Amino acid sequence: MFKAIFSLFKSIIVLTKAFCSIVFILFSVVCNLTKALGNVCSALFIRHKGKKEIERMKNELENEEREQRLDKKPSQE
């Protein structure tokens, strides 16, 4: 009788440890996926900002070239 109760408690402890291990692994996976999602979002945001900055610089360069062409035209006449 006592061996059966002891065996039952031992099995419950083993199951509890396994359950805790599974919960910890799932928590770890969720944390890693959250970090990865954060990194992806950060990379996409940086890429978006970079594209906007490149577009702004292109527009500035085109405006400067346009101004230089307009400045040269009156002197040629």
NUBAMAR-109795 format. One record per residue: x, y, z of N, C-alpha, C, O in turn; residue number from 1. Coordinates in nm, 4 decimals, decimal comma. Example, Ala and Ser with C-alpha at 12.3 -4.5 7.8 and 13.67 -1.06 7.14 Angstrom:
<nodes>
[[1,3190; -0,5690; 0,7800]; [1,2300; -0,4500; 0,7800]; [1,3200; -0,3300; 0,7800]; [1,4236; -0,3319; 0,8465]; 1];
[[1,2850; -0,2250; 0,7080]; [1,3670; -0,1060; 0,7140]; [1,2900; 0,0030; 0,7870]; [1,3409; 0,1138; 0,8039]; 2];
</nodes>
This chain:
<nodes>
[[0,0816; -0,1198; 0,0000]; [0,0000; 0,0000; 0,0000]; [0,0858; 0,1259; 0,0000]; [0,0631; 0,2198; -0,0764]; 1];
[[0,1875; 0,1245; 0,0904]; [0,2738; 0,2413; 0,0978]; [0,3585; 0,2561; -0,0276]; [0,3866; 0,3673; -0,0723]; 2];
[[0,3990; 0,1421; -0,0839]; [0,4776; 0,1477; -0,2073]; [0,3951; 0,2069; -0,3206]; [0,4471; 0,2815; -0,4035]; 3];
[[0,2678; 0,1739; -0,3242]; [0,1804; 0,2270; -0,4295]; [0,1621; 0,3776; -0,4136]; [0,1655; 0,4514; -0,5121]; 4];
[[0,1428; 0,4232; -0,2901]; [0,1273; 0,5676; -0,2651]; [0,2571; 0,6403; -0,2975]; [0,2559; 0,7457; -0,3610]; 5];
[[0,3700; 0,5828; -0,2533]; [0,5002; 0,6423; -0,2826]; [0,5233; 0,6491; -0,4335]; [0,5706; 0,7502; -0,4854]; 6];
[[0,4903; 0,5427; -0,5021]; [0,5054; 0,5372; -0,6472]; [0,4149; 0,6399; -0,7149]; [0,4547; 0,7034; -0,8126]; 7];
[[0,2949; 0,6560; -0,6637]; [0,2014; 0,7542; -0,7182]; [0,2559; 0,8960; -0,7008]; [0,2537; 0,9754; -0,7948]; 8];
[[0,3048; 0,9277; -0,5805]; [0,3619; 1,0598; -0,5567]; [0,4850; 1,0839; -0,6437]; [0,5057; 1,1939; -0,6948]; 9];
[[0,5658; 0,9800; -0,6598]; [0,6846; 0,9914; -0,7439]; [0,6440; 1,0207; -0,8882]; [0,7059; 1,1039; -0,9546]; 10];
[[0,5416; 0,9534; -0,9360]; [0,4920; 0,9771; -1,0721]; [0,4358; 1,1183; -1,0862]; [0,4554; 1,1841; -1,1884]; 11];
[[0,3658; 1,1639; -0,9825]; [0,3112; 1,3004; -0,9856]; [0,4239; 1,4030; -0,9911]; [0,4144; 1,5020; -1,0637]; 12];
[[0,5299; 1,3799; -0,9151]; [0,6445; 1,4715; -0,9164]; [0,7106; 1,4724; -1,0537]; [0,7452; 1,5788; -1,1051]; 13];
[[0,7283; 1,3561; -1,1129]; [0,7890; 1,3477; -1,2462]; [0,7019; 1,4197; -1,3487]; [0,7529; 1,4935; -1,4329]; 14];
[[0,5708; 1,3985; -1,3416]; [0,4791; 1,4659; -1,4338]; [0,4816; 1,6173; -1,4136]; [0,4771; 1,6935; -1,5102]; 15];
[[0,4887; 1,6602; -1,2881]; [0,4948; 1,8036; -1,2591]; [0,6224; 1,8646; -1,3155]; [0,6189; 1,9727; -1,3743]; 16];
[[0,7346; 1,7962; -1,2979]; [0,8611; 1,8450; -1,3535]; [0,8541; 1,8535; -1,5055]; [0,8994; 1,9512; -1,5651]; 17];
[[0,7973; 1,7512; -1,5675]; [0,7851; 1,7513; -1,7135]; [0,6942; 1,8651; -1,7595]; [0,7238; 1,9327; -1,8580]; 18];
[[0,5851; 1,8856; -1,6890]; [0,4928; 1,9935; -1,7235]; [0,5609; 2,1297; -1,7092]; [0,5467; 2,2161; -1,7957]; 19];
[[0,6353; 2,1483; -1,5992]; [0,7085; 2,2740; -1,5796]; [0,8119; 2,2944; -1,6894]; [0,8311; 2,4060; -1,7377]; 20];
[[0,8776; 2,1871; -1,7283]; [0,9761; 2,1952; -1,8352]; [0,9105; 2,2369; -1,9667]; [0,9635; 2,3209; -2,0394]; 21];
[[0,7956; 2,1781; -1,9963]; [0,7236; 2,2125; -2,1195]; [0,6793; 2,3583; -2,1159]; [0,6919; 2,4297; -2,2154]; 22];
[[0,6276; 2,4027; -2,0017]; [0,5837; 2,5421; -1,9881]; [0,7023; 2,6364; -2,0060]; [0,6909; 2,7383; -2,0740]; 23];
[[0,8160; 2,6030; -1,9455]; [0,9348; 2,6864; -1,9593]; [0,9809; 2,6925; -2,1047]; [1,0162; 2,7997; -2,1538]; 24];
[[0,9811; 2,5799; -2,1733]; [1,0220; 2,5768; -2,3139]; [0,9273; 2,6606; -2,3991]; [0,9719; 2,7369; -2,4849]; 25];
[[0,7968; 2,6469; -2,3759]; [0,7003; 2,7275; -2,4513]; [0,7190; 2,8762; -2,4237]; [0,7116; 2,9581; -2,5154]; 26];
[[0,7431; 2,9109; -2,2984]; [0,7683; 3,0504; -2,2632]; [0,8935; 3,1019; -2,3334]; [0,8954; 3,2141; -2,3839]; 27];
[[0,9965; 3,0204; -2,3362]; [1,1208; 3,0574; -2,4036]; [1,0979; 3,0777; -2,5531]; [1,1502; 3,1723; -2,6120]; 28];
[[1,0202; 2,9893; -2,6140]; [0,9902; 3,0016; -2,7571]; [0,9129; 3,1300; -2,7841]; [0,9426; 3,2020; -2,8793]; 29];
[[0,8140; 3,1583; -2,7002]; [0,7349; 3,2809; -2,7175]; [0,8239; 3,4043; -2,7027]; [0,8115; 3,4993; -2,7800]; 30];
[[0,9129; 3,4033; -2,6045]; [1,0045; 3,5167; -2,5864]; [1,0943; 3,5349; -2,7081]; [1,1142; 3,6471; -2,7545]; 31];
[[1,1484; 3,4257; -2,7596]; [1,2359; 3,4347; -2,8763]; [1,1601; 3,4820; -2,9994]; [1,2124; 3,5609; -3,0782]; 32];
[[1,0374; 3,4343; -3,0164]; [0,9573; 3,4806; -3,1298]; [0,9234; 3,6286; -3,1164]; [0,9207; 3,7011; -3,2158]; 33];
[[0,8978; 3,6730; -2,9948]; [0,8698; 3,8149; -2,9716]; [0,9920; 3,8994; -3,0045]; [0,9802; 4,0042; -3,0679]; 34];
[[1,1094; 3,8539; -2,9615]; [1,2329; 3,9258; -2,9941]; [1,2543; 3,9307; -3,1449]; [1,2901; 4,0349; -3,2000]; 35];
[[1,2322; 3,8179; -3,2110]; [1,2505; 3,8127; -3,3563]; [1,1529; 3,9066; -3,4263]; [1,1907; 3,9767; -3,5202]; 36];
[[1,0293; 3,9084; -3,3816]; [0,9306; 3,9985; -3,4404]; [0,9708; 4,1438; -3,4182]; [0,9558; 4,2271; -3,5077]; 37];
[[1,0213; 4,1740; -3,3002]; [1,0705; 4,3094; -3,2730]; [1,1852; 4,3467; -3,3646]; [1,1906; 4,4593; -3,4142]; 38];
[[1,2772; 4,2539; -3,3880]; [1,3897; 4,2808; -3,4777]; [1,3430; 4,3019; -3,6207]; [1,3938; 4,3895; -3,6906]; 39];
[[1,2462; 4,2218; -3,6645]; [1,1933; 4,2371; -3,8004]; [1,1253; 4,3727; -3,8150]; [1,1468; 4,4432; -3,9136]; 40];
[[1,0435; 4,4087; -3,7172]; [0,9749; 4,5387; -3,7228]; [1,0756; 4,6530; -3,7214]; [1,0594; 4,7513; -3,7937]; 41];
[[1,1782; 4,6405; -3,6403]; [1,2818; 4,7431; -3,6343]; [1,3539; 4,7551; -3,7682]; [1,3795; 4,8658; -3,8157]; 42];
[[1,3863; 4,6425; -3,8281]; [1,4541; 4,6444; -3,9583]; [1,3656; 4,7070; -4,0651]; [1,4131; 4,7852; -4,1475]; 43];
[[1,2375; 4,6731; -4,0641]; [1,1460; 4,7319; -4,1622]; [1,1323; 4,8821; -4,1413]; [1,1250; 4,9578; -4,2381]; 44];
[[1,1287; 4,9257; -4,0157]; [1,1187; 5,0688; -3,9876]; [1,2443; 5,1414; -4,0338]; [1,2357; 5,2479; -4,0948]; 45];
[[1,3613; 5,0839; -4,0048]; [1,4872; 5,1457; -4,0473]; [1,4936; 5,1518; -4,1993]; [1,5377; 5,2519; -4,2558]; 46];
[[1,4499; 5,0457; -4,2654]; [1,4483; 5,0437; -4,4117]; [1,3559; 5,1529; -4,4651]; [1,3903; 5,2235; -4,5600]; 47];
[[1,2392; 5,1662; -4,4036]; [1,1433; 5,2681; -4,4458]; [1,2021; 5,4080; -4,4270]; [1,1915; 5,4931; -4,5153]; 48];
[[1,2646; 5,4308; -4,3105]; [1,3273; 5,5608; -4,2852]; [1,4388; 5,5874; -4,3851]; [1,4539; 5,6995; -4,4338]; 49];
[[1,5169; 5,4843; -4,4156]; [1,6265; 5,4988; -4,5112]; [1,5754; 5,5350; -4,6494]; [1,6325; 5,6208; -4,7168]; 50];
[[1,4676; 5,4697; -4,6920]; [1,4105; 5,5012; -4,8231]; [1,3600; 5,6446; -4,8268]; [1,3792; 5,7151; -4,9259]; 51];
[[1,2952; 5,6879; -4,7184]; [1,2464; 5,8258; -4,7131]; [1,3635; 5,9238; -4,7178]; [1,3560; 6,0266; -4,7851]; 52];
[[1,4714; 5,8919; -4,6463]; [1,5885; 5,9794; -4,6436]; [1,6536; 5,9858; -4,7818]; [1,6936; 6,0932; -4,8266]; 53];
[[1,6641; 5,8717; -4,8489]; [1,7209; 5,8699; -4,9842]; [1,6348; 5,9531; -5,0781]; [1,6873; 6,0298; -5,1588]; 54];
[[1,5036; 5,9386; -5,0683]; [1,4121; 6,0156; -5,1534]; [1,4264; 6,1651; -5,1258]; [1,4253; 6,2461; -5,2184]; 55];
[[1,4398; 6,2011; -4,9989]; [1,4571; 6,3420; -4,9630]; [1,5877; 6,3968; -5,0201]; [1,5917; 6,5083; -5,0721]; 56];
[[1,6941; 6,3177; -5,0101]; [1,8231; 6,3624; -5,0632]; [1,8187; 6,3750; -5,2148]; [1,8766; 6,4682; -5,2706]; 57];
[[1,7507; 6,2821; -5,2825]; [1,7355; 6,2913; -5,4279]; [1,6623; 6,4188; -5,4658]; [1,7026; 6,4894; -5,5583]; 58];
[[1,5546; 6,4480; -5,3942]; [1,4780; 6,5695; -5,4230]; [1,5615; 6,6943; -5,4002]; [1,5553; 6,7882; -5,4797]; 59];
[[1,6395; 6,6968; -5,2927]; [1,7272; 6,8110; -5,2671]; [1,8284; 6,8275; -5,3795]; [1,8528; 6,9389; -5,4258]; 60];
[[1,8872; 6,7169; -5,4233]; [1,9854; 6,7221; -5,5309]; [1,9219; 6,7709; -5,6606]; [1,9799; 6,8535; -5,7311]; 61];
[[1,8028; 6,7201; -5,6920]; [1,7336; 6,7654; -5,8126]; [1,7001; 6,9134; -5,8040]; [1,7123; 6,9852; -5,9033]; 62];
[[1,6582; 6,9599; -5,6872]; [1,6277; 7,1021; -5,6703]; [1,7526; 7,1875; -5,6877]; [1,7475; 7,2926; -5,7517]; 63];
[[1,8641; 7,1436; -5,6316]; [1,9892; 7,2178; -5,6476]; [2,0318; 7,2226; -5,7939]; [2,0733; 7,3274; -5,8433]; 64];
[[2,0215; 7,1089; -5,8637]; [2,0575; 7,1064; -6,0058]; [1,9657; 7,1974; -6,0860]; [2,0113; 7,2677; -6,1761]; 65];
[[1,8370; 7,1967; -6,0540]; [1,7407; 7,2821; -6,1232]; [1,7738; 7,4294; -6,0991]; [1,7690; 7,5105; -6,1916]; 66];
[[1,8075; 7,4633; -5,9744]; [1,8444; 7,6015; -5,9426]; [1,9710; 7,6426; -6,0163]; [1,9805; 7,7555; -6,0645]; 67];
[[2,0684; 7,5525; -6,0256]; [2,1922; 7,5842; -6,0969]; [2,1654; 7,6057; -6,2448]; [2,2231; 7,6956; -6,3060]; 68];
[[2,0778; 7,5236; -6,3031]; [2,0436; 7,5415; -6,4444]; [1,9718; 7,6741; -6,4659]; [1,9975; 7,7433; -6,5644]; 69];
[[1,8821; 7,7098; -6,3747]; [1,8105; 7,8368; -6,3874]; [1,9049; 7,9547; -6,3687]; [1,8879; 8,0580; -6,4336]; 70];
[[2,0034; 7,9411; -6,2816]; [2,1013; 8,0484; -6,2615]; [2,1899; 8,0656; -6,3840]; [2,2300; 8,1779; -6,4145]; 71];
[[2,2213; 7,9589; -6,4544]; [2,3094; 7,9664; -6,5712]; [2,2374; 8,0219; -6,6936]; [2,3012; 8,0870; -6,7763]; 72];
[[2,1083; 7,9989; -6,7082]; [2,0347; 8,0427; -6,8270]; [2,0378; 8,1940; -6,8469]; [2,0657; 8,2369; -6,9589]; 73];
[[2,0114; 8,2777; -6,7472]; [2,0137; 8,4228; -6,7725]; [2,1521; 8,4733; -6,8122]; [2,1626; 8,5671; -6,8912]; 74];
[[2,2568; 8,4141; -6,7600]; [2,3911; 8,4605; -6,7935]; [2,4290; 8,4222; -6,9362]; [2,5135; 8,4884; -6,9963]; 75];
[[2,3696; 8,3184; -6,9914]; [2,4000; 8,2778; -7,1281]; [2,3354; 8,3718; -7,2289]; [2,3844; 8,3837; -7,3412]; 76];
[[2,2273; 8,4386; -7,1918]; [2,1580; 8,5256; -7,2869]; [2,2237; 8,6536; -7,2992]; [2,1785; 8,7392; -7,3752]; 77];
</nodes>
